[in-house]
Amino acid sequence: IMNAFGFIQIGLILLCTTITCSHQCNHLLLQQRKAIENSLRLLDKMGKNFPQQCLREKMSFRFPKQVLQPRHKETVRVAIEEIFQHIFYIFSKNLTLAAWDGTALDQFQNGLYQQIEQLEACVIKKHTHCCCSKEVSRLKLKKYFQKIDCFLKDKQHNLCSWEISRAEMRRCLQRIDKVTRKL
């Protein structure tokens, strides 16, 4: 009797967890819009206005816009998750010369991490027929973020390279925001 009761409890917990997860996934886009708005606010709060001395060093990284234009919500979610992971990676190293507000930076990183966790919980990573397009998107995103990473390394992670990268991440998040509003 005790074992049966234990199994019933476990079953109820799993059922509640599944219902909660699917409920969270249904509201993922709304949560994401709020999280992106918060991330944009924190990016602004991290640093001051774009430094004048960095204007001559501006760089065009050319975001691969087509990765956020597929017809399937699932493919867009996979791309967004990938973008957040890359942004998190870039904003997690060699930040000593960035001269940003540490609290806002920590909150930005934590917010990105939470968004990645939510997306990973909801994104179904099945290898379906659209696998090839997902892989192409991944490669394009990887190339885009490698340019940013190389730029930071080439400039030895100096203040201007971080400010240019911060401005680029702002544009990147704005693109995601625009896409999630359409979905």
VEXRO-316053 format. One line per field, with one value per residue: residue number from 0; z negated, y, x negated of N, C-alpha, C, O in turn. Coordinates in steps of 0.001 Angstrom, whole numbers. Each point is the difference from the previous one (the first is absolute). Layout:
BEGIN
seq = NUM_...
nz = Z_...
ny = Y_...
nx = X_...
caz = Z_...
cay = Y_...
cax = X_...
cz = Z_...
cy = Y_...
cx = X_...
oz = Z_...
oy = Y_...
ox = X_...
% end
This chain:
BEGIN
seq = 0_1_2_3_4_5_6_7_8_9_10_11_12_13_14_15_16_17_18_19_20_21_22_23_24_25_26_27_28_29_30_31_32_33_34_35_36_37_38_39_40_41_42_43_44_45_46_47_48_49_50_51_52_53_54_55_56_57_58_59_60_61_62_63_64_65_66_67_68_69_70_71_72_73_74_75_76_77_78_79_80_81_82_83_84_85_86_87_88_89_90_91_92_93_94_95_96_97_98_99_100_101_102_103_104_105_106_107_108_109_110_111_112_113_114_115_116_117_118_119_120_121_122_123_124_125_126_127_128_129_130_131_132_133_134_135_136_137_138_139_140_141_142_143_144_145_146_147_148_149_150_151_152_153_154_155_156_157_158_159_160_161_162_163_164_165_166_167_168_169_170_171_172_173_174_175_176_177_178_179_180_181_182
nz = 0_-1513_315_-748_-2209_-634_291_-1663_-1912_-93_-401_-2145_-1220_193_-1173_-2208_-537_66_-1726_-1867_-22_-319_-2177_-1149_326_-1371_-1995_1086_1426_-927_-408_1781_554_-1260_587_1678_-382_-902_1398_1034_-1108_-28_1832_56_-958_1496_1853_264_-176_1842_-774_-917_-2071_-923_-343_-891_-2122_361_-1150_1972_-1548_343_-1095_-981_1218_1616_-1129_663_1674_-1587_1359_-113_-843_783_2102_129_-371_1724_1655_-350_325_2098_838_-555_1226_2016_152_-141_1861_1594_-359_1218_1640_-1320_-1900_-88_2057_-745_-1791_-392_649_-1757_-1109_730_-557_-2084_-433_597_-1271_-1807_403_209_-1846_-1037_820_-700_-2037_-130_630_-1446_-1508_866_-258_1671_-1586_1041_-32_109_789_-1815_-118_1881_152_-940_1288_1547_-670_-300_1866_774_-975_665_1977_28_-773_1738_1402_-652_291_2066_527_-842_1151_1826_-638_430_1480_1983_-1021_1072_-517_-1889_108_818_-1380_-1318_909_61_-1885_-100_1200_-959_-1710_758_575_-1600_-787_1280_-269_-1737_641_1131_-1491
ny = -1197_-983_-2228_-1400_-454_-1611_-2112_-747_-704_-2055_-1724_-327_-1217_-2241_-1117_-321_-1761_-2061_-648_-737_-2121_-1687_-410_-1277_-2224_-808_-371_-1938_-547_-990_-2220_-1272_-155_-1380_-2177_-424_-182_-1937_-1696_101_-769_-2229_-743_306_-1562_-1680_512_837_2228_-203_-1549_2045_-181_-305_2172_974_-272_1839_-1196_-594_-53_1893_1461_-1943_1890_-540_723_2143_-1015_-1128_-1774_-1052_-291_-1927_165_744_-1445_-1357_795_-65_-1963_-585_884_-925_-1821_349_401_-1748_-1206_752_-420_-1570_1514_-646_-640_-1235_-859_-1800_-714_-2203_760_265_1855_2047_571_741_2147_1444_294_1323_2200_868_490_1909_1855_408_936_2224_1361_375_1554_1993_835_55_-1148_761_-2211_2203_-110_584_-2237_-861_-112_-1897_-1852_-206_-678_-2210_-1205_-43_-1423_-2137_-443_-264_-1911_-1409_343_-718_-2142_-622_407_-1391_-1886_25_-27_-2175_-647_790_1756_839_-1015_768_1796_-338_-801_1521_1325_-894_112_1984_449_-701_1146_1652_-660_-272_1838_806_-1004_564_1870_-506_-407
nx = -847_-1346_-319_1574_-15_-1437_760_1306_-971_-936_1382_574_-1443_-50_1565_-255_-1293_918_1279_-1031_-789_1479_385_-1484_249_1611_-937_-355_1645_1807_18_556_2154_1258_99_1427_2207_697_434_1978_1798_335_1080_2233_1315_195_1142_-2038_66_1262_-1446_-36_-899_2031_426_-1803_678_1209_1531_-878_1621_1145_1301_-564_88_-1470_-1816_-23_-1111_-1089_171_-1970_2080_876_809_2120_1679_463_1318_2214_1053_497_1886_1978_496_935_2210_1417_290_1389_2184_-1030_-190_-1695_981_-1850_-206_1076_-1113_174_2018_-1371_576_-598_-2106_-455_492_-1622_-1843_204_-150_-2076_-1186_563_-1016_-2095_-332_320_-1669_-1685_588_-537_-2042_1491_-1118_1838_-412_490_2088_1157_-45_840_2239_836_-46_1603_2035_323_338_2113_1447_7_966_2238_904_107_1743_2024_617_611_2148_1570_374_1339_2142_-406_1578_-712_-955_-1792_-1929_-931_-1340_-2067_-1565_-982_-1576_-2055_-1204_-1043_-1870_-1880_-875_-1328_-2077_-1557_-1051_-1637_-1998_-1334_-1024_-1887_-1637
caz = 0_-91_1306_930_-373_436_1453_302_-292_1058_1214_-115_112_1416_738_-306_618_1444_237_-250_1093_1236_-238_153_1413_694_-282_211_797_-852_-956_708_308_-1240_-299_973_-416_-1179_455_685_-1051_-726_887_-92_-1361_-213_381_292_1435_817_-65_1260_526_608_1250_1178_-7_216_795_454_-189_897_-599_1029_-230_455_-1049_-776_909_426_-142_-1189_-1305_-643_583_-529_-1414_-13_371_-1117_-1065_456_-112_-1426_-464_497_-729_-1355_95_237_-1163_-1192_-65_276_-109_-906_602_456_-863_-90_-1294_-312_-385_1228_778_-635_266_1428_163_-633_858_1176_-431_-242_1301_611_-723_388_1386_41_-542_919_1379_247_866_812_1289_1017_1357_41_-692_861_-99_-1351_-10_772_-891_-1059_566_280_-1291_-540_759_-428_-1346_53_434_-1175_-913_586_-103_-1392_-214_773_-703_-1358_-899_-515_-251_1236_559_-814_273_1338_-168_-756_955_916_-733_-117_1296_77_-862_610_1078_-624_-515_1153_466_-976_43_1189_-138
cay = 1197_1156_203_503_1392_732_129_960_1331_317_237_1323_1022_53_594_1440_585_38_1043_1278_234_335_1308_976_59_743_1416_269_1208_1156_72_388_1439_719_-231_760_1411_136_-114_1259_1016_-268_361_1463_338_-486_1024_1334_204_-502_956_684_-454_-1326_127_-314_-1435_-779_-1209_-628_-1449_-580_-1031_-809_226_-1128_-1028_328_129_-1246_-68_-766_596_-846_334_1327_-198_-615_1066_952_-654_16_1389_283_-718_721_1273_-352_-361_1214_876_-729_-112_1144_1235_937_1326_504_1116_23_-195_-1427_-531_-109_-1074_-1259_-188_-299_-1386_-875_24_-820_-1396_-435_-135_-1216_-1122_-100_-460_-1405_-818_12_-319_-1437_-153_-1202_56_-179_341_1372_-55_633_1458_373_-79_1152_1153_-96_350_1443_681_-243_864_1371_228_-136_1312_880_-523_324_1446_269_-506_857_1295_-356_252_1372_681_231_-1273_-411_898_-355_-1297_251_606_-1074_-891_747_-167_-1419_-202_719_-867_-1109_592_248_-1304_-611_744_-478_-1422
cax = 847_-887_-630_1012_230_-1193_61_1062_-558_-970_788_641_-1056_-394_1110_0_-1195_247_1000_-667_-949_697_603_-1076_-366_1054_-198_-1421_-224_283_-1108_-1201_77_-306_-1417_-803_117_-846_-1392_-343_-113_-1242_-1116_-130_-410_-1371_-964_538_168_-1098_-1117_-335_-1287_170_754_-824_-308_1220_-188_1243_-101_1010_844_686_1440_825_177_1206_1136_642_1463_391_-326_-1000_-1302_-336_-370_-1333_-942_-59_-763_-1400_-465_-190_-1184_-1179_-101_-429_-1427_-795_64_-449_-1462_-875_781_-679_-167_1300_393_1451_633_-78_1311_797_-604_411_1432_90_-449_1004_1191_-299_-56_1378_655_-544_612_1412_63_-421_1082_1144_-369_-113_-1167_147_-680_1026_-425_-513_-1290_-1011_132_-438_-1460_-467_199_-1015_-1307_7_-85_-1339_-918_289_-520_-1460_-514_30_-1009_-1319_-143_-358_-1364_-924_-88_-427_1135_-76_1275_759_477_1143_1127_493_672_1237_944_408_907_1263_684_346_1168_1122_494_741_1233_855_481_905_1280_745_398
cz = 0_1347_1006_-274_453_1499_420_-240_1096_1301_-8_136_1459_854_-197_656_1504_344_-175_1146_1274_-125_183_1465_814_-165_249_764_-814_-1009_684_337_-1224_-342_946_-331_-1196_392_696_-1011_-758_853_-52_-1353_-266_286_265_1495_738_32_1379_619_704_1358_1225_101_308_1001_409_-82_879_-596_1105_-212_363_-1062_-850_893_425_-262_-1303_-1285_-659_488_-501_-1458_-119_305_-1152_-1152_326_-167_-1465_-545_440_-748_-1415_-12_151_-1243_-1299_-114_317_-58_-811_581_442_-801_-69_-1438_-269_-339_1230_881_-560_293_1464_248_-583_839_1251_-363_-217_1318_709_-640_417_1420_110_-503_994_1420_123_1008_750_1278_1071_1359_101_-719_789_-100_-1370_-59_762_-851_-1085_502_281_-1293_-611_676_-427_-1374_-77_456_-1188_-981_494_-86_-1411_-286_707_-691_-1465_-1050_-611_-126_1268_596_-781_274_1369_-74_-753_920_979_-681_-192_1283_154_-825_557_1161_-566_-511_1133_505_-964_-39_1174_-171_-731
cy = 1242_296_586_1477_886_223_1014_1425_430_318_1367_1127_150_650_1512_698_146_1107_1374_342_387_1360_1105_168_757_1505_443_1304_1260_196_513_1486_830_-134_787_1483_261_-55_1280_1133_-170_303_1503_414_-382_1090_1324_102_-503_1036_572_-547_-1364_66_-405_-1494_-874_-1123_-543_-1512_-773_-1196_-777_17_-1202_-1066_257_136_-1316_14_-661_686_-751_340_1356_-126_-595_1064_993_-588_41_1402_343_-692_713_1323_-262_-314_1247_877_-700_-69_1317_1353_1087_1404_625_1201_171_-161_-1502_-634_-204_-1129_-1368_-304_-366_-1463_-986_-90_-849_-1481_-551_-196_-1272_-1228_-196_-541_-1469_-919_-135_-437_-1502_-187_-1324_183_-335_402_1419_112_750_1529_500_25_1180_1264_25_446_1500_803_-153_906_1460_289_-200_1306_950_-413_337_1493_390_-434_884_1334_-188_374_1410_616_145_-1301_-510_880_-297_-1321_159_593_-1063_-956_652_-170_-1442_-287_715_-811_-1148_503_201_-1311_-596_728_-460_-1423_-161
cx = -878_-655_975_270_-1174_0_1072_-513_-974_725_657_-1020_-435_1080_32_-1188_201_988_-633_-948_727_678_-1049_-373_1042_-185_-1444_-237_244_-1123_-1257_-4_-355_-1481_-905_51_-906_-1480_-449_-189_-1322_-1236_-249_-571_-1464_-1036_674_267_-1230_-1127_-364_-1281_111_711_-818_-333_1211_-240_1361_-159_985_733_719_1520_869_214_1238_1232_651_1497_437_-462_-1146_-1407_-472_-446_-1395_-1057_-165_-803_-1492_-606_-268_-1236_-1286_-204_-509_-1492_-875_-46_-410_-1517_-696_705_-700_-132_1324_475_1515_460_95_1333_864_-534_409_1470_231_-378_1006_1269_-199_29_1416_754_-462_650_1460_134_-389_1102_1152_-342_-185_-1121_70_-803_1025_-554_-559_-1347_-1074_70_-423_-1520_-604_117_-1051_-1357_-98_-124_-1387_-1026_150_-622_-1512_-647_-93_-1089_-1413_-289_-437_-1443_-1022_-233_-395_1051_-45_1401_835_537_1215_1214_619_766_1319_1066_516_978_1361_813_499_1262_1232_593_840_1347_1008_622_1008_1350_868_529_1313
oz = 713_397_760_926_479_472_953_802_481_708_1010_629_493_896_963_516_576_953_808_474_671_979_608_443_969_881_-411_-369_106_-215_-557_-129_101_-412_-416_47_-53_-508_-214_120_-290_-523_-47_-89_-809_-762_-21_685_-574_379_976_1220_718_705_916_1044_-49_926_-769_699_188_279_912_-655_-617_100_-655_-431_942_-741_-470_-119_-631_-790_-262_-408_-864_-654_-295_-614_-864_-463_-326_-799_-773_-371_-499_-885_-694_-332_-1093_-826_748_880_-284_-747_533_537_158_-874_723_391_153_619_755_321_307_695_619_145_403_723_404_146_614_695_229_269_725_512_-13_690_-735_1139_-192_522_376_164_909_-228_-580_-111_-120_-628_-430_-24_-296_-678_-252_-58_-557_-664_-183_-182_-857_-473_-165_-529_-781_-282_-171_-659_-569_28_-786_-1101_-1175_430_4_484_583_60_159_627_324_-61_360_624_-29_-46_518_484_-135_193_527_164_-160_327_425_-321_-63_635_-194
oy = 963_1159_900_803_1114_1080_756_899_1132_940_704_1023_1117_787_755_1110_1030_750_900_1136_952_741_1036_1117_683_776_1087_782_972_1122_795_666_982_967_516_683_1018_785_464_810_980_474_455_895_637_188_122_-1020_-104_1149_-739_-136_-402_-1006_-627_-467_-1227_114_64_-580_-1207_-1155_609_-880_-227_-779_-911_534_6_839_235_409_601_59_194_634_404_53_428_687_293_140_573_581_118_339_716_446_143_552_466_-749_828_841_1032_977_1110_833_1105_-419_-724_-1138_-1046_-724_-896_-1134_-827_-723_-1019_-1077_-746_-818_-1124_-945_-700_-928_-1129_-858_-765_-1107_-1001_-575_-617_461_-883_1108_-1158_211_290_1097_706_663_1089_879_569_825_1048_747_619_990_948_571_707_1015_589_365_714_842_428_406_809_721_344_543_946_448_187_-582_-338_-39_-567_-497_41_-146_-657_-387_1_-438_-674_-278_-233_-660_-493_-14_-326_-657_-304_-48_-507_-604_53_-379_-1123
ox = 281_-116_-357_115_211_-356_-191_250_49_-362_-7_273_-151_-302_134_134_-351_-209_230_-13_-399_90_272_-269_-334_371_-407_-876_-749_-460_-757_-1028_-735_-639_-1037_-1023_-691_-801_-1120_-920_-685_-1008_-1143_-841_-676_-948_1225_77_-1084_228_-127_-96_-916_82_531_-454_-92_-803_959_-831_-150_-321_559_559_1041_948_507_1021_793_512_1113_-1155_-870_-942_-1187_-974_-779_-1042_-1116_-817_-826_-1132_-1039_-735_-950_-1124_-868_-730_-1007_-1049_325_-522_521_-186_607_45_13_730_520_-760_685_263_631_780_378_353_858_714_307_578_892_569_298_776_805_415_434_841_637_166_717_842_-772_77_-836_-125_179_-1202_-777_-509_-825_-1031_-562_-589_-1003_-914_-575_-706_-1033_-730_-553_-866_-991_-673_-659_-1076_-989_-725_-850_-1128_-913_-750_-1036_-1105_33_-320_317_996_1184_1131_924_1125_1220_1050_990_1167_1177_967_1030_1198_1092_919_1120_1215_1064_1027_1182_1186_1038_1023_1228_985_465
% end
